[in-house]
Amino acid sequence: MSELRKLIDQITEFGINPKVELTEKNDILKKLLIGIYFEFLNVEFEYDEMDYDEKPDFNYNKIKENVKSNFPDFDWYSMVLDSNKMEPNIEIGIGDELDDLTDIIKDLLEVKWRMENTSEKDAIWHFELLMRTHSEKHFVDLLKRLKERDG
């Protein structure tokens, strides 16, 4: 849990601080994404039966402004919608690096809040749930896009 907390603290900084002073931000971001994804793939959780207060509403637009300030070159990208289909006229869609990272950070801010305000079991359960149902696709898409940027 301490490694996950450290990774979450580092990556969420891009969404709460508009001027993160780091060189090689893209490389650092890749390492953080991979580290958190590794934690997700190896997480073991138990459901916490306790009732807790509702999490605060983390402002998507504010997080996105800070992400844009930290990654001004992030933009739209094209992607194949279903990579399992192998046909000549494959359906493509549009992704957004800013949205990917903003959604990741928003979900991880919730996990961080739970680490501080509920229980470890509750935080880990929500981490696994949010990754499995929402953030995992953003992680994979953003990592792929960052790799494509490197050539």
C-alpha positions in Angstrom: 0.0 0.0 0.0 2.8 2.4 0.7 4.2 2.1 -2.8 0.8 2.6 -4.3 0.3 5.7 -2.1 3.7 7.1 -3.2 2.8 6.6 -6.9 -0.6 8.2 -6.4 0.9 11.2 -4.6 3.3 11.7 -7.5 0.9 11.4 -10.4 -2.0 13.4 -8.8 0.4 16.3 -8.5 0.0 16.9 -12.2 -3.7 17.4 -11.6 -3.6 19.6 -8.5 -0.5 21.7 -9.2 -0.5 23.7 -12.5 3.3 24.0 -12.6 5.0 20.8 -11.7 8.7 21.5 -12.1 10.2 18.4 -13.6 12.3 17.6 -16.6 11.4 14.6 -18.8 7.7 14.8 -17.7 6.6 12.3 -20.3 9.2 9.7 -19.2 8.3 10.2 -15.5 4.6 10.0 -16.4 5.2 6.7 -18.2 7.0 5.3 -15.2 4.2 6.4 -12.8 1.5 4.9 -15.1 3.4 1.6 -15.4 4.0 1.5 -11.6 0.3 2.1 -10.8 -0.8 -0.4 -13.4 1.6 -3.0 -11.9 0.0 -2.4 -8.5 -3.5 -2.9 -10.0 -2.5 -6.1 -11.7 -1.1 -7.5 -8.4 -3.7 -6.0 -6.0 -5.5 -8.3 -3.5 -8.5 -6.8 -1.9 -11.3 -7.5 0.6 -14.5 -5.6 0.6 -14.9 -3.3 3.6 -18.4 -3.6 5.1 -18.3 -0.2 6.9 -20.3 2.8 5.8 -18.3 5.9 5.2 -19.0 9.5 4.3 -19.3 10.3 0.6 -16.2 11.2 -1.2 -15.8 14.9 -2.2 -16.5 15.9 -5.8 -13.1 16.4 -7.5 -13.5 19.1 -10.1 -12.8 17.5 -13.5 -12.4 20.9 -15.2 -9.9 22.2 -12.6 -7.9 19.0 -12.8 -7.9 19.2 -16.6 -6.7 22.8 -16.6 -3.7 21.7 -14.4 -3.0 18.7 -16.6 -3.0 21.0 -19.7 -0.6 23.4 -17.9 1.8 20.5 -17.2 1.4 18.8 -20.5 0.7 21.6 -23.1 1.5 19.3 -26.0 -1.2 16.7 -25.1 -3.8 16.6 -27.8 -6.3 14.4 -29.6 -5.3 11.1 -31.3 -6.9 8.5 -33.5 -7.4 4.9 -32.4 -8.9 1.7 -33.6 -12.2 1.1 -31.8 -12.0 -2.7 -31.8 -8.6 -4.1 -32.4 -10.0 -7.6 -32.5 -11.6 -7.0 -35.9 -9.4 -7.6 -38.9 -11.2 -6.1 -41.9 -10.2 -3.6 -44.6 -12.5 -0.8 -43.4 -11.7 -0.8 -39.6 -13.7 1.6 -37.5 -11.6 4.3 -35.9 -12.3 6.8 -33.1 -10.8 9.7 -31.4 -9.0 9.7 -28.0 -7.8 12.7 -25.9 -4.6 12.6 -23.9 -5.8 15.4 -21.6 -9.0 13.5 -20.9 -7.1 10.2 -20.3 -4.8 11.7 -17.7 -7.5 13.8 -16.2 -9.8 10.8 -15.6 -6.9 8.8 -14.2 -6.0 11.5 -11.8 -9.6 12.1 -10.8 -10.1 8.4 -10.0 -6.8 8.3 -8.1 -7.7 11.4 -6.1 -10.7 9.5 -4.9 -8.5 6.5 -3.9 -6.1 8.9 -2.1 -9.0 10.5 -0.2 -10.2 7.1 0.8 -6.7 6.2 2.0 -6.8 9.3 4.3 -10.4 9.2 5.4 -11.8 5.6 5.3 -9.8 2.4 5.6 -7.0 0.7 3.7 -9.5 -2.1 2.7 -12.0 0.5 1.4 -9.3 2.4 -0.5 -7.8 -0.8 -2.1 -11.3 -2.1 -3.0 -12.2 1.2 -4.7 -8.8 1.3 -6.5 -9.4 -2.1 -8.0 -13.0 -1.2 -8.9 -12.1 2.1 -10.5 -9.3 0.6 -12.5 -11.2 -2.4 -13.7 -14.4 -0.4 -14.7 -12.9 2.9 -15.9 -9.3 3.9 -15.6 -7.6 0.8 -17.0 -8.5 1.8 -20.6 -7.2 5.3 -20.0 -4.0 3.8 -18.7 -3.5 1.6 -21.7 -4.5 4.2 -24.3 -2.3 6.9 -22.7 0.7 4.6 -22.4 0.3 3.5 -26.1 0.1 7.2 -27.1 3.2 8.2 -25.1 5.0 5.3 -26.8 3.9 6.5 -30.2 5.1 10.0 -29.4 8.6 8.5 -28.8 8.5 6.8 -32.2 
